C-alpha cells in the first residue's frame, strides 16, 4: 500500500498501460477511475516515457524502497509507448477503448446514488461505448447483495439472506418505527438498513436508505438511493442527497455549455464568520467544465430550482428564516485533492462536516 492516493493511482495506471490485452478495467470507486484518467490526460508525456524506458520516475508519495520493488517488475516497451503517444495525440474521447481494444467492461464497486456523476462523466468522454457493471452491494464493511442484471443502467441488487441478518426501518412511518424483516418489505417503499454482519455479529444502522424495486422469487430487490448523513438541513427542512443532486442537474440545463465535474455542499453553521451576515443557508462548491464564471442570475437559478422542488424550503425562504443559497466555482482538480485528503476510499461526501476539508475547498474558489 502506498501512502499517497495519487501515487497509487498513477502506478496502477502505468502497469495497466503495459497490458494491451486487458478485458476488464476495475476500480473500487468510479471516482478513482475518473481521477486516474484525469492523471492520464495531464501526465501522458511522462507516462509514455516511463513505458518506453521501463523506468519509474521519482514522485511525491512514492517511497524509494517501494519504487525499487516496482522498478524490478518493469521492462522497456518501445512499441507500446509509441502506440500510447499516437492515441493520446488523437484526443481523449473514447481513449479507454482505444488503449485497450479488447476491453469488454468497466467494473466499479459503487455506481449508485451521486456516484453516478462519475460514471456518467466517464461514459460521455474517456469510456465512450463501454458498459459499466457494479456486481455487489456492500455496506458497513459487509457484502450484502449481488447484481444479477449487468446490462441494466441503474444497478439493483438481490439481497442474500445468508450473508448477513437484515432489518429495515420504514422511512415514512408516522410514529417511532419498528424494524421489519425481509419478508415484510413492500415494493416501491424506502427503508433504512440495519445489519448484523458476520464475523463479529455486531448490529448497526448503516445510514443507507434502500428502495425496494421488486422481488426475485421471494427475495427483495433493492436500489440504494441515499445516505442519511448527506441530508441538508439548517431549519429542519431535510433535503435528501439524491433530490438535491436532481435539482442541481436540472439547474445545469439552464447554464448553456456547462458540464458538472463535481460538487459538495456546506451548511452555513460550519462556515462561522465567513458565512457573512446572512440567515442560515447552504453554500455549494462546484467544478464546471465549459463555463469559467456564472452571473448572479445564473447562480440564483439553483436556489430557484430548490424552491420549486421543495415547498418546505420555499416556505422558509419566503419567511426569510433561510437565506439564499450561494454558489462558488472552484479550480480544476480541487475534488481530486479533496479525495486525497479524505484518505480512505469512501464514496464522495456531498455535505462537508469537517472544517479542515472545508478550508481545502474554500482555498480553491475562483469565482
N, C-alpha and C positions, 0 to 999 in steps of 0.2 A: 504494500500500500504506500502511495506517495502522499506527503503532507499537503501538497498543493493540488486542488481540484483541476486547475488549468493545466498544470504539468501532466497530470494523469490522463486527461482527455487528449492532450496533444500526443503523448506517447502511444496511446491506444490508436489514435488516428494514423500515426506513422506506420504502425505494424499492420493495420488494416489495409493501408495503401499498397503494401508489399504483396498482398494476396489478391491477384486479379480475379480469381475464380470464386470469390465469395458468393454464396447463395442466400445467406441470411445476414442482415445487419441488425444487431440487437443493442438496446440501451435500456438501462434501468428506468430512466425517465425521458420523455420526449424532449424536455429542456436540455438534457445532457447532449443528445444528438444535435439539437439546434446549436448549442454553444460550440460543439466540436466542428460543425460545418461553417460556423462564423469564423473560427480559427483557420479553417482551410481557405476561406476566401481572402483573409488578410495575410496569411503566412505561407501561401503556397510556394513562392520562390525558394524560401529556406527549406521547406519540406521536400521540394524537388531536389535540392542539392544534397540533403541528407539521404534521400532514396538513391541517388546516383552514386554517392561515395560510400554508402553503407556506414555512415558515421553520425552518431547522435550529438548534436550541438549542446554545449552547456546552456542551462536555462534556469531561471529562478524557480525554486520549489522542487528541483530535482537533485537530490544529494549525490555527491561524486561517486560514492560506492555503489549506489543504485544504478547510476549511469553506466558505470563499468560493467555491471552484470547484464544490463540491457544491450550494451555495445557488443558483447560476445555473441549475441543472437543475430546480429545484423551482418549482411553481406552486400557488396555493391550491386545495384540494379540499374544499369545504364539504360536498358531498353524501357523498363517500366517508368523511369524518371522522365524519359523523352515523351512517352505517351501521356503521362500526367501533365507535363507542361503544355502539350498540344491541346488537351481537353480544357484546361483552365484558361488558355488563351481564347477559346471559343465562347467563354462566358459560363455562368454558373447555374442557369436554369437547366434542370434535368441532369446536373453534374453527377449525381449519385449513380444513376443507371448507366452513364457513360464511362465512369471509372470502374464500375463493377458490372459488366454487361450480362453476367449470368445471375445477377441478383433477382430473387423472386419475391421477397417480403421484408418489411421492416417490422421488427418485434419490439414493443415497448411494454414496460411494466404498468404504466398508468397513462391512459388516454381519455379518461372521463373527467367530468367537471370542467374547470377552467384550464386543465392541461390540454384540452382540445385546441387551444390557441396555438400551441407549438406544433401540433400535428397538422393543423390547417395551414400554418405558415410553411412547413416543410413540403406539404403536398403541392402548394402553389408554386414553389420555387425549386429548391435543391432536389427534392424527391418526387418530381413530377412522374405520374404514371405508375407509381409503386403502391401496392396495398399495404395498409398498416394493420397490425394484429396485436391485441392485448390478450394473452392467453389465460391469465389468472387474476383473481381479485384477492388482494391482501389488505389486512387492517390489523392494528395492534400487534404487529410482528407475526401474525399468523396467516397461513394460506387458507382461504375460506371458500373460494368458488372457482369455477372453470368456465371459460367462454367456448361454447360448442359451435358458434356461428362466426367463423373467421372473416367471412366476406361482408358482414353487416357493418355499416359505417359507424354506428354507435354501439359500443360493446355492452352486452348484458351477460350476466353470469348465473350459472346454475349453482346454488349453494349446496355444498356437500356435507350432509349431516354427520358423517363420521370423522370429519376433520376438526370440528370444534362443536361446542354446545352454544346454540344461538338463542338469544332472547331479543325481543323487539319492543320498543316504546312507541305507541301510536302518536304521530305528530300533532293531530288535531283533536286530541282528547280534551273534553270540556272541563274535566276535573283532574286531580292527580292521577296520572296514568299508571296502570299496572303493566308489567311486561307480558307479552303474548309469545307463543311458540310458533314453530314453523307451520304447523297445521291450522293456525288461527289467522293467517295473513289473508288480506283481501287485495285482489288485483286493482291497480290504479291508486292505491294508498301509499303514503310515505311513513317510514318508521326509522327511529333512531336505533342504531345497532349496539347490542350488548353481547359481549363474547366471553366465554370461559374457554380458554385455549390450552392445548397441551403442547409441550410439557409444562408443568408448574401449576396448572389448574387454578389460575387467577381469574377473577371475574372483573371485567372493566367495561365502562361505557366508551366506545371507540371515538365518539364525536362525529361519526359519519352518518348521513341520512341516506337511506335506500328507498327507491321506488319499486314496487312490485309491478312488473310489466307483463306477467303471465305465469304459466306453470308448464313444466316438463313432466308429464305424467302427474305425480302428486307433489313434486318438489318445486318451490317457487323460483322464478327467475327475477333477478333484481338488477337495477341500474343505479350506481352511486350518483347522487345528484348534487350534494353539497357537504361542506364541513361546517359544523355548528360554530366552531371557533372563528370562522371567517365572516360572521354576520356583522354588518354595520349598524350601530345604534348609538345615538347621542341623547335621545329623549325617549327611549323605549320603543322606537318605531320599527326596528329589526328588519333590515333589508338583506335578504339572503345572498350569498356569494354568486350563485348562478344567475339570479334575477338581476343583480347589479350588472353582471357581465352582459346580459342580453340588452339592457338599456344602453350600455356603453357601445355595443356593436351597432345598435340602431342609430346612435348619435354619429358614428363614423360614416354612415351613408349620407350625412348632411355636411361632411367635410370632404369635398371632391379631391380625389388624388391621394387621400390619406390611407395608410395601411398600418394597423396596430401591430407593433412588435411585442410589447409587454406593458403591464401596468401594475400598480399597487395603490392601496388606499390607506389613509390615516384619519383617525378621529381627532378632532381638534384638541381634545384633552391631553394627548401625547405631545402636542406642539408647544405647550407652555406659552411664554410671552411671544414667541414667534408667530402665533396664530393671529395676532392683532386684536383690535377692539371689536371683534365680531361675536355674534351669538354662536353657540356650539354648531359645528358644521363638519363636513368632510372635505379632505383635500386629496386629489388624485394626481399621482405622478405617472406619466406615461412616456414611452418611447414610440415615436411615429416614424414611418418611412413615407416619403413623398411630400411632406409639409415641414417647413422649417419654423413656422410660427402660426399662431392662431389669434384671430381678433377676439375682442371681448365678447362680441356677439356669438362667435363660434363656440367659445368656451361656455357660454351660458346655455347652449343647446343641451349639454349633458344634464344640467340641473333641470331644465325644462322637461327632458325625457323622463327623468326620475319622478317629477311631479305628475306626469301623465300616467306613469306605470304604477305609482304607489300613492293612493289617495291619502293615507295617513301622513306620509312625508309632505304632500302638498298642503295638508291642513296645518302642519307645524310651520311650514314656510310662510303661509298666508298670515299666521298669527305673529310671525317674527321670532318664534322660540327656537327655530333652526335657521342659521344663516345660509347664504348662498354657497353652493359648492365651488371650490376653487380648483382650477386645472393648471398643472405645471408640466412642461415638456423637459425631458432630460436627454443628455447626450448619449450617443450610441455606446453600447456595451455596459451601460450602467447596471442592467439587470444580471449580466454575466458576473460582474463584481459582487453584486448582492448575493447571488447564489454561492459564490466563493466564500463570502462572509458567513453564510448560514452553516457551512461546514458539512453536516451530514446530508446525504442525497434524499431530501424530502420534497414533496410537491411544493411549488411556489406558494408562499403565503400571499393572500390578497389583501389582508388587513395587517399592517405592521403594528406590533405591540411593544417593540423594544426601541429605546432612544438611540442606541448605537447604530442600529440598522437605518433608522430614520435619518440620522446625520449623514450617513453614507449617501443616501438618495438625495437629500437636500443639497449636498455639495456638488451634485451633478446637474442641477437645474440650469437650463439655458434660456428658458422663456416662461 
